[in-house]
Amino acid sequence: MSTISAQLVKELRERSGAGMMECKKALVENNGDIEVAMEWLRKTGLAKADKKAGRVAAEGRIIAAQNGGKAVLVEVNCETDFVAKDESFLKFSDAVAEVALASGAADVEALKAAAYPAGGTVEDAAKGLVATIGENIQVRRMARVETDGTLGAYIHGGRIGVLVALKGGSEELAKGIAMHVAAMNPPHVHAADVPAEFIAKEKEIALSQMTEKDKAKPAEILEKIISGKINKIVSEVTLVGQPYVLDTNVSVAEALKKEGAEVVSVVRLAVGEGIEKVEEDFHAEVMKQAGLA
C-alpha cells in the first residue's frame, strides 16, 4: 500500500469535516482511495458527526459534580431543547461531569482528551453521540473550584450552574449564596472588584443629573451626595451589597457576617451564553440552498 500523504489527508478532512486522525485512518483502511474513504467515514458516522459541527449548538445543560471540597461545572451543548432532554444526552452529560471531577482536568481541552468510562476519550464519545442523535454536540466549557473551606453548588433548571467557595460558614449558607448568584447574576463580588472606570463614569452621570441648586452647595456636601449615589450603585452591582434573595431583610454581606464567613470565589455558567444564534425563516433557508440568496 502506498504511503498516505499529508495532502490527501488534508483534502479528505476538508471534504468530510472529520478529524485528521479519523481521515488518516479512513485512507489507510481503504488503500488511499479518497472516494471510498469518504464513504467509509459516512458509514461510520464520523463525517456526519463533524459536518454537524458547523451548526449552532446553543441549547443543552449545565451539570455539577462535587466531592468534598472539589467541584466542577460543565456545559454540554446541543442544537435543540428536545435533545437536551433526551436520555442519551442526559446520561452522556452526567458522565462527562463525573470525568471532569475525577480526572482533575483544568480546562475543557483537557476534559475532551480525558478517558471516557465506556472507552475512548470524551471527544470520541461526543462524536459517537452526534452520529446517534443527529445533532451537533459540544462539550463547551468547564470550571473547577477546590477549597479547604465551605463549598456550595446549585443548578437551576439544568440551565444555570453556580459554585461558591466560602471561608467559614455552613454548606447551607454556601448553597444559599449560590442560589442568589443564579438568580441575580451580580457582575462583581466585592466593591473593590468594581472597575475604577465604571465608578468614574457613574460619578460623571450623577453630577450631570444634579440641579444647579445642588451643584452650588459646598464641595464637601456635593461630594457626600455623589458618594451616597455611587455607594448605592456599587451595592446593586456587587454580590455582597445586594439584598439576600433568601432573606431580603438583610444584605448578602450581613448574611455572611452572621456566620463569620467570607466569599472566596464564585463561578456561574449559563447555557448558551455568548453563543450567537442565527435565526433563518424557512423561505430564506430554501433560497439560500438554491443559491438565490
QUIBEL-V674215 format. One record per backbone hydrogen bond with DSSP energy under -1.0 kcal/mol. CO is the residue of the C=O (numbers start at 0). NH is the residue of the N-H. If there is no record, write none. Layout:
# QUIBEL-V674215
((CO:NH) (CO:NH))
This chain:
# QUIBEL-V674215
((4:8) (5:9) (6:10) (7:11) (8:12) (9:13) (10:14) (11:15) (12:16) (18:22) (19:23) (20:24) (21:25) (22:26) (23:27) (24:28) (25:29) (26:31) (27:30) (29:32) (32:36) (33:37) (34:38) (35:39) (36:40) (37:41) (38:42) (39:43) (40:45) (40:46) (44:48) (45:49) (46:50) (47:51) (50:53) (51:54) (58:77) (60:75) (62:73) (64:71) (66:69) (68:146) (69:66) (70:144) (71:64) (72:142) (73:62) (74:139) (74:140) (75:60) (76:137) (77:58) (79:83) (81:84) (82:85) (85:89) (86:90) (87:91) (88:92) (89:93) (90:94) (91:95) (92:96) (93:97) (94:98) (95:99) (96:100) (97:101) (98:102) (106:110) (107:111) (108:112) (110:113) (111:122) (113:121) (115:118) (119:115) (120:124) (121:125) (122:126) (123:127) (124:128) (125:129) (126:130) (127:131) (128:132) (129:133) (137:76) (137:139) (140:74) (142:72) (144:70) (149:165) (151:163) (153:161) (155:158) (155:159) (157:61) (158:270) (159:155) (160:268) (161:153) (162:266) (163:151) (164:263) (164:264) (165:149) (166:261) (169:173) (170:174) (171:175) (172:176) (173:177) (174:178) (175:179) (176:180) (177:181) (178:182) (179:183) (180:184) (187:238) (188:239) (189:192) (190:193) (194:198) (195:199) (196:200) (197:201) (198:202) (199:203) (200:204) (201:205) (202:206) (203:207) (204:208) (210:214) (211:215) (213:216) (217:221) (218:222) (219:223) (220:224) (221:225) (222:226) (223:227) (224:228) (225:229) (226:230) (227:231) (228:232) (229:233) (230:234) (231:235) (232:236) (236:187) (237:241) (239:252) (241:251) (243:246) (246:249) (249:243) (250:254) (251:255) (252:256) (253:257) (255:258) (255:260) (256:259) (261:166) (264:164) (266:162) (268:160) (269:272) (271:274) (280:284) (281:285) (282:286) (283:287) (284:288) (285:289) (286:291) (287:290))
